[in-house]
Amino acid sequence: MQFNRNRGGAPQEEGFVRVRFPRPPEVLGVIEQLHGYAKMTVKCADGKTRMCRVPGKLTRTLWVRERDVVLVKPWDLSHETKGDVIFKYRRNQVDVLREKGLLKELEGEL
């Protein structure tokens, strides 16, 4: 049993990854383009392209780049074209999503 130390200093068992799966109405997406001021264009798994933003309480903690896999929560109004980015997946978490078959619609974007 081997342990890695992550940023927080707590031991983390190698090979075990905890992944947050999307719950309705959340959708997986890939960031296509950054526009500044925490706004970006995201290609979502449901086939729509949304103009998304990072909500105010996450602006200092959630740093995103192009081609990152994110979790998008569509707005109640304008849910077809706008949404909030509420979570960013790490590389090992993206591998788990691929194994589960949740990223089939986005394979061309990655």
Beta strands, then each sheet from edge to edge (+ up, - down):
strand 1: 3-5
strand 2: 11-13
strand 3: 27-36
strand 4: 39-44
strand 5: 49-53
strand 6: 69-74
strand 7: 82-88
sheet 1: 1+ 2-
sheet 2: 3+ 4- 5+ 7+ 6- 3+
end
